[in-house]
């Protein structure tokens, strides 16, 4: 029988990841709703994509909804923006 022990470092990592996912999801919601100005579906898709990659099922659903309002070129631009963000972070 294998016993897994979770120390404080692992707990902090899990908590940090959850906070990061929530932050990415919030950025997507803000972009989709136009909270900082005009609605930006490309930015919204980018943030939802990044959150989805980190396990957010909500982000998967929101990304799908946003993509229905976007052209293939806009989706490709959002995907490039997500890859660019990942290369820096």
C-alpha atoms as an extended CHARMM CRD file, in Angstrom:
* protein
*
        89  EXT
         1         1  UNK       CA              0.0000000000        0.0000000000        0.0000000000  PROA      1               0.0000000000
         2         2  UNK       CA              1.3610000000        3.4260000000       -0.9740000000  PROA      2               0.0000000000
         3         3  UNK       CA              0.8210000000        6.3150000000        1.3950000000  PROA      3               0.0000000000
         4         4  UNK       CA              0.9940000000        9.7880000000       -0.0580000000  PROA      4               0.0000000000
         5         5  UNK       CA              2.0750000000       12.5310000000        2.2670000000  PROA      5               0.0000000000
         6         6  UNK       CA              1.2530000000       16.1170000000        1.4100000000  PROA      6               0.0000000000
         7         7  UNK       CA              3.5010000000       18.6400000000        3.0200000000  PROA      7               0.0000000000
         8         8  UNK       CA              3.0800000000       22.3940000000        3.1130000000  PROA      8               0.0000000000
         9         9  UNK       CA              4.9970000000       22.9370000000       -0.1260000000  PROA      9               0.0000000000
        10        10  UNK       CA              2.6340000000       20.7610000000       -2.1360000000  PROA      10              0.0000000000
        11        11  UNK       CA             -0.3950000000       22.3770000000       -0.5200000000  PROA      11              0.0000000000
        12        12  UNK       CA              0.9380000000       25.8540000000       -1.3690000000  PROA      12              0.0000000000
        13        13  UNK       CA              1.5720000000       24.7620000000       -4.9750000000  PROA      13              0.0000000000
        14        14  UNK       CA             -1.9880000000       23.4560000000       -5.3590000000  PROA      14              0.0000000000
        15        15  UNK       CA             -3.4140000000       26.6160000000       -3.7890000000  PROA      15              0.0000000000
        16        16  UNK       CA             -1.2310000000       28.8110000000       -6.0140000000  PROA      16              0.0000000000
        17        17  UNK       CA             -2.3830000000       26.9080000000       -9.1170000000  PROA      17              0.0000000000
        18        18  UNK       CA             -6.0360000000       27.3810000000       -8.1390000000  PROA      18              0.0000000000
        19        19  UNK       CA             -5.4720000000       31.1140000000       -7.6790000000  PROA      19              0.0000000000
        20        20  UNK       CA             -3.7470000000       31.3110000000      -11.0620000000  PROA      20              0.0000000000
        21        21  UNK       CA             -6.6010000000       29.4850000000      -12.7910000000  PROA      21              0.0000000000
        22        22  UNK       CA             -9.1440000000       31.7720000000      -11.1460000000  PROA      22              0.0000000000
        23        23  UNK       CA             -7.1400000000       34.8140000000      -12.2380000000  PROA      23              0.0000000000
        24        24  UNK       CA             -6.9590000000       33.6020000000      -15.8460000000  PROA      24              0.0000000000
        25        25  UNK       CA            -10.6740000000       32.8340000000      -15.8390000000  PROA      25              0.0000000000
        26        26  UNK       CA            -11.4640000000       36.2880000000      -14.3920000000  PROA      26              0.0000000000
        27        27  UNK       CA             -9.3730000000       37.9650000000      -17.1190000000  PROA      27              0.0000000000
        28        28  UNK       CA            -11.3520000000       36.0700000000      -19.7390000000  PROA      28              0.0000000000
        29        29  UNK       CA            -14.6640000000       37.0870000000      -18.1960000000  PROA      29              0.0000000000
        30        30  UNK       CA            -13.5410000000       40.7060000000      -17.9920000000  PROA      30              0.0000000000
        31        31  UNK       CA            -12.4910000000       40.7240000000      -21.6580000000  PROA      31              0.0000000000
        32        32  UNK       CA            -15.7150000000       39.0110000000      -22.7630000000  PROA      32              0.0000000000
        33        33  UNK       CA            -17.9010000000       41.4360000000      -20.8220000000  PROA      33              0.0000000000
        34        34  UNK       CA            -15.9810000000       44.5580000000      -21.7940000000  PROA      34              0.0000000000
        35        35  UNK       CA            -15.2500000000       45.4220000000      -18.1840000000  PROA      35              0.0000000000
        36        36  UNK       CA            -12.1620000000       47.4490000000      -19.1340000000  PROA      36              0.0000000000
        37        37  UNK       CA            -13.7560000000       48.9870000000      -22.2320000000  PROA      37              0.0000000000
        38        38  UNK       CA            -14.9240000000       47.2920000000      -25.3840000000  PROA      38              0.0000000000
        39        39  UNK       CA            -15.6660000000       43.5720000000      -25.4760000000  PROA      39              0.0000000000
        40        40  UNK       CA            -12.6150000000       41.7040000000      -26.8190000000  PROA      40              0.0000000000
        41        41  UNK       CA            -13.4440000000       38.1400000000      -27.7950000000  PROA      41              0.0000000000
        42        42  UNK       CA             -9.8900000000       37.3960000000      -28.9380000000  PROA      42              0.0000000000
        43        43  UNK       CA             -8.5070000000       38.3120000000      -25.5030000000  PROA      43              0.0000000000
        44        44  UNK       CA            -11.3540000000       36.4440000000      -23.8100000000  PROA      44              0.0000000000
        45        45  UNK       CA            -10.6390000000       33.3080000000      -25.8370000000  PROA      45              0.0000000000
        46        46  UNK       CA             -6.9340000000       33.5860000000      -25.0200000000  PROA      46              0.0000000000
        47        47  UNK       CA             -7.5150000000       33.7780000000      -21.2560000000  PROA      47              0.0000000000
        48        48  UNK       CA            -10.1600000000       31.0370000000      -21.3150000000  PROA      48              0.0000000000
        49        49  UNK       CA             -7.7820000000       28.8470000000      -23.3070000000  PROA      49              0.0000000000
        50        50  UNK       CA             -4.9920000000       29.3570000000      -20.7690000000  PROA      50              0.0000000000
        51        51  UNK       CA             -7.3280000000       28.6100000000      -17.8560000000  PROA      51              0.0000000000
        52        52  UNK       CA             -8.6650000000       25.5330000000      -19.6570000000  PROA      52              0.0000000000
        53        53  UNK       CA             -5.1160000000       24.2660000000      -20.1470000000  PROA      53              0.0000000000
        54        54  UNK       CA             -4.7500000000       24.4130000000      -16.3660000000  PROA      54              0.0000000000
        55        55  UNK       CA             -7.8560000000       22.3390000000      -15.7910000000  PROA      55              0.0000000000
        56        56  UNK       CA            -10.7490000000       24.8050000000      -15.5630000000  PROA      56              0.0000000000
        57        57  UNK       CA            -13.9050000000       23.1570000000      -16.8640000000  PROA      57              0.0000000000
        58        58  UNK       CA            -15.6900000000       26.5150000000      -16.6730000000  PROA      58              0.0000000000
        59        59  UNK       CA            -13.0860000000       28.0060000000      -18.9910000000  PROA      59              0.0000000000
        60        60  UNK       CA            -13.6470000000       25.1940000000      -21.4870000000  PROA      60              0.0000000000
        61        61  UNK       CA            -17.3490000000       26.0350000000      -21.5870000000  PROA      61              0.0000000000
        62        62  UNK       CA            -16.7750000000       29.8030000000      -21.8520000000  PROA      62              0.0000000000
        63        63  UNK       CA            -14.1460000000       29.3360000000      -24.5610000000  PROA      63              0.0000000000
        64        64  UNK       CA            -16.6240000000       27.2510000000      -26.5550000000  PROA      64              0.0000000000
        65        65  UNK       CA            -19.3310000000       29.9070000000      -26.1730000000  PROA      65              0.0000000000
        66        66  UNK       CA            -17.0060000000       32.7410000000      -27.1880000000  PROA      66              0.0000000000
        67        67  UNK       CA            -15.6310000000       30.8300000000      -30.1690000000  PROA      67              0.0000000000
        68        68  UNK       CA            -19.1460000000       30.5240000000      -31.6130000000  PROA      68              0.0000000000
        69        69  UNK       CA            -19.1020000000       34.3080000000      -32.0710000000  PROA      69              0.0000000000
        70        70  UNK       CA            -15.6340000000       34.3620000000      -33.6800000000  PROA      70              0.0000000000
        71        71  UNK       CA            -14.2620000000       33.7180000000      -37.1500000000  PROA      71              0.0000000000
        72        72  UNK       CA            -11.6210000000       31.0490000000      -37.7300000000  PROA      72              0.0000000000
        73        73  UNK       CA             -9.0460000000       33.8160000000      -38.1850000000  PROA      73              0.0000000000
        74        74  UNK       CA             -9.9500000000       35.3700000000      -34.8420000000  PROA      74              0.0000000000
        75        75  UNK       CA             -9.6840000000       31.9950000000      -33.1000000000  PROA      75              0.0000000000
        76        76  UNK       CA             -6.2740000000       31.4360000000      -34.6890000000  PROA      76              0.0000000000
        77        77  UNK       CA             -5.1840000000       34.8920000000      -33.4840000000  PROA      77              0.0000000000
        78        78  UNK       CA             -6.3640000000       34.0760000000      -29.9520000000  PROA      78              0.0000000000
        79        79  UNK       CA             -4.4830000000       30.7800000000      -30.0100000000  PROA      79              0.0000000000
        80        80  UNK       CA             -1.2970000000       32.5450000000      -31.1610000000  PROA      80              0.0000000000
        81        81  UNK       CA             -1.7190000000       35.0800000000      -28.3700000000  PROA      81              0.0000000000
        82        82  UNK       CA             -2.0590000000       32.2570000000      -25.8290000000  PROA      82              0.0000000000
        83        83  UNK       CA              1.0980000000       30.5650000000      -27.1470000000  PROA      83              0.0000000000
        84        84  UNK       CA              2.9470000000       33.8950000000      -27.0050000000  PROA      84              0.0000000000
        85        85  UNK       CA              1.8390000000       34.3900000000      -23.3970000000  PROA      85              0.0000000000
        86        86  UNK       CA              2.9910000000       30.8880000000      -22.4930000000  PROA      86              0.0000000000
        87        87  UNK       CA              6.4130000000       31.5010000000      -24.0210000000  PROA      87              0.0000000000
        88        88  UNK       CA              6.9330000000       34.4220000000      -21.6350000000  PROA      88              0.0000000000
        89        89  UNK       CA              5.2870000000       33.0410000000      -18.4950000000  PROA      89              0.0000000000
